[in-house]
């Protein structure tokens, strides 16, 4: 169930950012808020996954994802939008593939 929540948020973010540039994120407060909310859901969902499950799947960098999500959410309004953008563009697709493999 929690993997589904995470994958839903990753899918949502990928869709929201399709065709956009980092400047769009920097200039759009609604996009900023929805992005931060998605990261909040991702972080909380990962925290709800059992430690045994996470330990059994070290290929997913659970702590990195939670740390990133918490740092971004807690830094608002001084969030580094470029860093958030890069994470969405570069790391989320990889994380999504890793999590999808766990659901099979």
Short mmCIF file of the C-alpha atoms (twelve columns), coordinates in Angstrom:
data_MODEL
# 
_entry.id   MODEL 
# 
loop_
_atom_site.group_PDB 
_atom_site.id 
_atom_site.type_symbol 
_atom_site.label_atom_id 
_atom_site.label_alt_id 
_atom_site.label_comp_id 
_atom_site.label_asym_id 
_atom_site.label_seq_id 
_atom_site.Cartn_x 
_atom_site.Cartn_y 
_atom_site.Cartn_z 
_atom_site.pdbx_PDB_model_num 
ATOM 1   C CA . UNK A 1   0.000  0.000  0.000   1 
ATOM 2   C CA . UNK A 2   2.724  2.500  0.920   1 
ATOM 3   C CA . UNK A 3   4.677  1.652  -2.237  1 
ATOM 4   C CA . UNK A 4   1.565  2.520  -4.218  1 
ATOM 5   C CA . UNK A 5   1.335  5.915  -2.476  1 
ATOM 6   C CA . UNK A 6   4.970  6.629  -3.330  1 
ATOM 7   C CA . UNK A 7   4.590  5.519  -6.949  1 
ATOM 8   C CA . UNK A 8   1.424  7.625  -7.292  1 
ATOM 9   C CA . UNK A 9   3.332  10.710 -6.134  1 
ATOM 10  C CA . UNK A 10  6.262  9.967  -8.441  1 
ATOM 11  C CA . UNK A 11  3.860  9.563  -11.354 1 
ATOM 12  C CA . UNK A 12  2.092  12.799 -10.400 1 
ATOM 13  C CA . UNK A 13  5.374  14.727 -10.252 1 
ATOM 14  C CA . UNK A 14  6.592  13.318 -13.556 1 
ATOM 15  C CA . UNK A 15  3.323  14.363 -15.191 1 
ATOM 16  C CA . UNK A 16  3.341  17.833 -13.599 1 
ATOM 17  C CA . UNK A 17  6.884  18.531 -14.766 1 
ATOM 18  C CA . UNK A 18  6.599  17.115 -18.278 1 
ATOM 19  C CA . UNK A 19  7.664  19.808 -20.733 1 
ATOM 20  C CA . UNK A 20  8.558  22.326 -18.034 1 
ATOM 21  C CA . UNK A 21  11.850 23.960 -17.166 1 
ATOM 22  C CA . UNK A 22  13.317 24.758 -13.769 1 
ATOM 23  C CA . UNK A 23  12.221 28.379 -14.222 1 
ATOM 24  C CA . UNK A 24  8.592  27.232 -14.249 1 
ATOM 25  C CA . UNK A 25  9.063  25.728 -10.803 1 
ATOM 26  C CA . UNK A 26  10.860 28.811 -9.508  1 
ATOM 27  C CA . UNK A 27  8.054  31.099 -10.672 1 
ATOM 28  C CA . UNK A 28  4.935  29.057 -9.896  1 
ATOM 29  C CA . UNK A 29  3.863  28.977 -6.228  1 
ATOM 30  C CA . UNK A 30  1.171  26.360 -6.899  1 
ATOM 31  C CA . UNK A 31  3.691  24.025 -8.546  1 
ATOM 32  C CA . UNK A 32  6.038  24.602 -5.622  1 
ATOM 33  C CA . UNK A 33  3.373  23.748 -3.048  1 
ATOM 34  C CA . UNK A 34  2.157  20.651 -4.858  1 
ATOM 35  C CA . UNK A 35  5.747  19.451 -5.271  1 
ATOM 36  C CA . UNK A 36  6.513  19.879 -1.597  1 
ATOM 37  C CA . UNK A 37  3.280  18.115 -0.651  1 
ATOM 38  C CA . UNK A 38  4.202  15.186 -2.905  1 
ATOM 39  C CA . UNK A 39  7.600  14.925 -1.228  1 
ATOM 40  C CA . UNK A 40  5.928  15.066 2.161   1 
ATOM 41  C CA . UNK A 41  3.702  12.118 1.190   1 
ATOM 42  C CA . UNK A 42  6.688  10.213 -0.199  1 
ATOM 43  C CA . UNK A 43  8.710  10.739 2.968   1 
ATOM 44  C CA . UNK A 44  5.875  9.801  5.312   1 
ATOM 45  C CA . UNK A 45  5.012  6.733  3.248   1 
ATOM 46  C CA . UNK A 46  8.592  5.483  3.373   1 
ATOM 47  C CA . UNK A 47  8.664  5.980  7.126   1 
ATOM 48  C CA . UNK A 48  5.555  3.803  7.374   1 
ATOM 49  C CA . UNK A 49  7.171  0.875  5.543   1 
ATOM 50  C CA . UNK A 50  8.517  -1.742 7.924   1 
ATOM 51  C CA . UNK A 51  12.205 -1.720 8.723   1 
ATOM 52  C CA . UNK A 52  12.419 -5.392 7.779   1 
ATOM 53  C CA . UNK A 53  11.044 -4.693 4.309   1 
ATOM 54  C CA . UNK A 54  13.453 -1.808 3.776   1 
ATOM 55  C CA . UNK A 55  16.372 -3.876 5.084   1 
ATOM 56  C CA . UNK A 56  15.421 -6.593 2.624   1 
ATOM 57  C CA . UNK A 57  15.639 -4.134 -0.258  1 
ATOM 58  C CA . UNK A 58  18.859 -2.171 0.154   1 
ATOM 59  C CA . UNK A 59  18.897 -1.355 -3.562  1 
ATOM 60  C CA . UNK A 60  16.426 1.412  -2.744  1 
ATOM 61  C CA . UNK A 61  18.113 4.274  -0.924  1 
ATOM 62  C CA . UNK A 62  15.292 4.721  1.574   1 
ATOM 63  C CA . UNK A 63  17.161 7.065  3.913   1 
ATOM 64  C CA . UNK A 64  18.375 9.289  1.075   1 
ATOM 65  C CA . UNK A 65  14.829 9.735  -0.176  1 
ATOM 66  C CA . UNK A 66  13.379 10.480 3.273   1 
ATOM 67  C CA . UNK A 67  16.225 12.870 4.131   1 
ATOM 68  C CA . UNK A 68  15.802 14.715 0.849   1 
ATOM 69  C CA . UNK A 69  12.030 14.935 1.265   1 
ATOM 70  C CA . UNK A 70  12.268 16.193 4.839   1 
ATOM 71  C CA . UNK A 71  14.951 18.721 3.988   1 
ATOM 72  C CA . UNK A 72  12.931 20.139 1.117   1 
ATOM 73  C CA . UNK A 73  9.649  20.274 3.008   1 
ATOM 74  C CA . UNK A 74  11.168 21.770 6.160   1 
ATOM 75  C CA . UNK A 75  13.193 24.420 4.313   1 
ATOM 76  C CA . UNK A 76  10.221 26.067 2.681   1 
ATOM 77  C CA . UNK A 77  10.303 29.053 1.905   1 
ATOM 78  C CA . UNK A 78  14.071 28.799 1.454   1 
ATOM 79  C CA . UNK A 79  13.736 25.591 -0.567  1 
ATOM 80  C CA . UNK A 80  16.413 25.091 -3.191  1 
ATOM 81  C CA . UNK A 81  14.120 24.786 -6.215  1 
ATOM 82  C CA . UNK A 82  16.980 23.865 -8.533  1 
ATOM 83  C CA . UNK A 83  17.908 20.960 -6.273  1 
ATOM 84  C CA . UNK A 84  14.274 19.855 -6.116  1 
ATOM 85  C CA . UNK A 85  14.024 20.091 -9.896  1 
ATOM 86  C CA . UNK A 86  17.146 17.991 -10.384 1 
ATOM 87  C CA . UNK A 87  15.909 15.344 -7.967  1 
ATOM 88  C CA . UNK A 88  12.583 15.127 -9.781  1 
ATOM 89  C CA . UNK A 89  14.240 14.915 -13.183 1 
ATOM 90  C CA . UNK A 90  17.186 12.663 -12.357 1 
ATOM 91  C CA . UNK A 91  16.435 10.576 -9.255  1 
ATOM 92  C CA . UNK A 92  12.680 10.051 -9.238  1 
ATOM 93  C CA . UNK A 93  12.553 8.048  -12.474 1 
ATOM 94  C CA . UNK A 94  15.216 5.684  -11.116 1 
ATOM 95  C CA . UNK A 95  13.483 5.408  -7.745  1 
ATOM 96  C CA . UNK A 96  10.197 4.736  -9.511  1 
ATOM 97  C CA . UNK A 97  11.732 1.862  -11.487 1 
ATOM 98  C CA . UNK A 98  13.221 0.362  -8.315  1 
ATOM 99  C CA . UNK A 99  9.896  0.519  -6.495  1 
ATOM 100 C CA . UNK A 100 7.936  -0.851 -9.448  1 
ATOM 101 C CA . UNK A 101 10.278 -3.846 -9.487  1 
ATOM 102 C CA . UNK A 102 9.404  -4.493 -5.845  1 
ATOM 103 C CA . UNK A 103 5.710  -4.673 -6.672  1 
ATOM 104 C CA . UNK A 104 6.175  -7.440 -9.246  1 
# 
